[in-house]
Amino acid sequence: MILGLAPVLEKVQLGCGRPVDGHAPGVTGNWLNAYAAAGIGTDHESTSFEEAREKLRRGMAVFIREGSTAKNLDALLPLVKRETAQHFAFVSDDRHADELLLEGHMNATLRKAVGKGLDPILAVAMASTHTARMFDVRDTGAIVPGRFADFVLFEDLKDFRPLRVWRRGVQVARDGELLVSIGKADVSNVVNTVHVPELSRSALSVPATKKAVHVIDIVPDQIVTTRSQAVLPVENGELQADLTQDIAKLVVIERHGKRGTIGKAFVRGFGLRSGALASTVAHDSHNIICVGTNDADMLAAARALADAGGGWVVVRDGSHWRNSRFRSRDSCPTGLHARSLRS
């Protein structure tokens, strides 16, 4: 007898015979045994030493994630020993464009890891050969005969500042300058993709049916969250954000033209004192996610984001233009900043 959800098992079946990367934050005990037994060989979601160690003991490879939002290197690096290092690799998951420009990508992780005492050669292996081996990639990952010449020349093995970069034997960058041309990407499949129904303030309201509600608690520098309960203020029979408890409202609006459904919750830890934030850059479904201190500003942010075709919107204080409509960043009223990726 096989237990489990059929759609999930079908996906697992598709991966049989291939390396399968896991997403298992907080999975422990017998559930982790079943997870590993299903053939999932790696995981990049560990946030604590104990969690990563348990996965390592189940024979899984542990990817140490150090990105813009999730920063796990400090917690997991002490687990890396010479006798276990072959089961570790570095990943970034998501890294913001400004951080890529200012700090770098994998070289930033190498710099931090070596600065914390990891052997430089071992660190480089965890960012190259280990990763290739774990995913059964045989044509790159090392400078040896029979593999593509993909490598970087660093100034030293401390700061990891790249001097030259080769891809498949061709030098593509030198001293921070790109030496090859990059073709223009086809973006036709990502424009005009924000399709939401006419949004109203009432659609964002949360009726006050309970004295205490569940609250999502942000964990700084982590992708995971915790939860708690809180009593929130009520106005006109509706629950409100409570800045004294650092609790804002959070809504997720389906933007792919399916049903236009709206999920609503409350979240603690954003530190907002006024206004609202909204974004369509939100893995994995990239719906409109909006967090704010009041429904009016949240509605203005969501409308602006839909009109801009996606991207990011920041509302500082929209009290004087909340009912306005506009079509471009240039026509945004004072107090609102919109950047459109048309995504």
C-alpha positions, 0 to 999 in steps of 0.5 A: 500500500502506497500512502501519499498524494497522487500528484506529488507521487507522480512528480517524484516518479518523474525524478526517478533516476535523476538527481532530485533537489529538495525543499524541506524546511523543518522536516524532521524525524520519520517524515524526513526518513520518508522524504529521503527514502523517496529519492530526494538527495539534497536540500537547501532549506536548512536554517539551523545546525540541528536541522542540517545535521539531521539531513546529513545523517539521513545521507542527504547533501546539504546546500548552505544558502546565503542569499538576500533574504535567507541567510543560513551560512552562519548557522550551518558552516560549523557543521562543515568538517573535512570528513563531511565537506563532500556532502556540502555545497554553497547556493544563493537561492535568490539574490537581489540585483543591487547586491549582485552589483555591490557584493557579487554572487558566489564570490561574496559567499566564498569571501564570507565563508573564508573570513569565518575560517573555512579553508579556501580550497575547500570553499571553492570546491563547495562552490564548484566541483561538489555542486557539479557532482551532486547534480551529476553534471559531468561536462563542467565543475573542474579544470580537467580534460574532457570538461568545458573550460568554465573558470574564474581567475581571482586576485586572491583566495581571500577577497575573491575579486574576479580578474578574468572569467572564461566560459567554454574556453572563451574569455568573456570578462576582464577587470570588470568589463564584459568582452562579449555581447549578450543578445536581447532577451525575448520578453514577449511571454512576460508582458501584459500578464497582470490580469486582476478584476476591479479592486475595491476596498471592501475586497480587502476587509477582514470581518472581526469574527474572532477575538484573537487571530493568527499572526504570521511572524517574520524571522529576520534574514530567514525564509521561514516564518513562525506564528502567534496570536494577537488581539487586533483593533476593530473598526466598523466590524473589521479587523485593523492593523496594529502598529503598536504591535508591529502588525500589518495587514497582508493580502495576496491577489491572484493576478493571472486572470483565473479567479481573482481570489484574495487571501488575507492575513496579518503579519508582524515584523515589517516595521511599517509606520504608514503606507503600503508595499506591493510586488508581483515579484513573489516566488513561486506564483508571482501573484500580487502581494501587498502589505500595509498599515491601512486598506486605503493605501493597500488598495492604491498600491495594488491598483498601481501595480496592476496598472504598471504591469507588475514590479514593485510599488511603495505607498508612503501616504496616499491619503490625497490620491487614493482613488486615482488611476494612472498608467505609467511611472511618470504619472504616479502621484507624489507619495507613490513610487512604482517600478514596472518590470512588466512581469 
